[in-house]
């Protein structure tokens, strides 16, 4: 069996506690965003109200998401 090559990458990650941003958040709630190693998108981890949600988006999907949110906000 041939072993696969190990690849080490550097990824960008940003982390913040939700308290101060979200009135419903608790002391241990947080959000983190990690850019994919290929730069094509990112993963989001949202820990809120004792549940954790994870999802990923490409930059194109994010651009559309921002446009949709802006549309319902105004």
C-alpha positions as CSV (number, residue, x, y, z in Angstrom):
1,X,0.0,0.0,0.0
2,X,1.4,3.4,-1.0
3,X,1.2,6.1,1.6
4,X,-0.1,9.5,0.6
5,X,2.1,12.5,0.9
6,X,1.5,14.8,3.8
7,X,0.8,18.4,2.9
8,X,1.1,21.2,5.4
9,X,-0.8,24.4,4.7
10,X,-1.4,27.7,6.4
11,X,-4.9,28.8,6.8
12,X,-6.4,32.1,8.0
13,X,-8.9,31.8,10.9
14,X,-10.7,34.6,12.8
15,X,-12.5,33.9,16.1
16,X,-14.8,36.1,18.2
17,X,-17.1,35.7,21.1
18,X,-20.7,36.5,20.3
19,X,-21.4,38.5,23.5
20,X,-21.5,42.1,22.6
21,X,-22.6,41.4,19.0
22,X,-25.8,39.3,19.7
23,X,-28.2,40.1,22.5
24,X,-29.3,36.5,22.7
25,X,-25.8,35.1,23.2
26,X,-24.4,33.5,26.3
27,X,-20.9,33.7,27.8
28,X,-19.5,30.7,25.9
29,X,-21.0,31.5,22.5
30,X,-18.7,32.2,19.6
31,X,-18.2,32.3,15.9
32,X,-15.1,31.4,13.8
33,X,-14.4,31.7,10.1
34,X,-11.6,29.7,8.5
35,X,-10.5,30.3,4.9
36,X,-10.1,27.2,2.8
37,X,-6.4,26.4,2.0
38,X,-7.1,26.8,-1.7
39,X,-8.6,30.3,-1.1
40,X,-11.9,29.5,-2.9
41,X,-14.1,29.9,0.1
42,X,-14.4,29.5,3.9
43,X,-16.0,27.5,6.7
44,X,-18.1,29.1,9.5
45,X,-18.6,27.6,12.9
46,X,-21.3,29.1,15.1
47,X,-21.6,28.0,18.7
48,X,-24.7,29.5,20.1
49,X,-27.4,28.5,22.6
50,X,-25.6,25.2,23.3
51,X,-25.7,24.1,19.7
52,X,-22.9,24.2,17.1
53,X,-23.6,24.8,13.4
54,X,-21.0,24.5,10.6
55,X,-21.2,25.4,7.0
56,X,-19.0,26.4,4.1
57,X,-19.4,28.9,1.3
58,X,-17.5,29.8,-1.8
59,X,-16.7,33.5,-2.2
60,X,-19.3,33.7,-5.0
61,X,-22.0,32.2,-2.7
62,X,-21.0,34.7,0.0
63,X,-21.3,37.6,-2.5
64,X,-24.9,36.5,-3.3
65,X,-25.7,35.9,0.4
66,X,-24.6,39.5,1.2
67,X,-26.8,40.8,-1.7
68,X,-29.8,38.9,-0.5
69,X,-29.4,40.0,3.2
70,X,-29.0,43.6,2.1
71,X,-32.2,43.3,0.0
72,X,-34.3,42.1,3.0
73,X,-32.7,44.7,5.3
74,X,-33.9,47.7,3.3
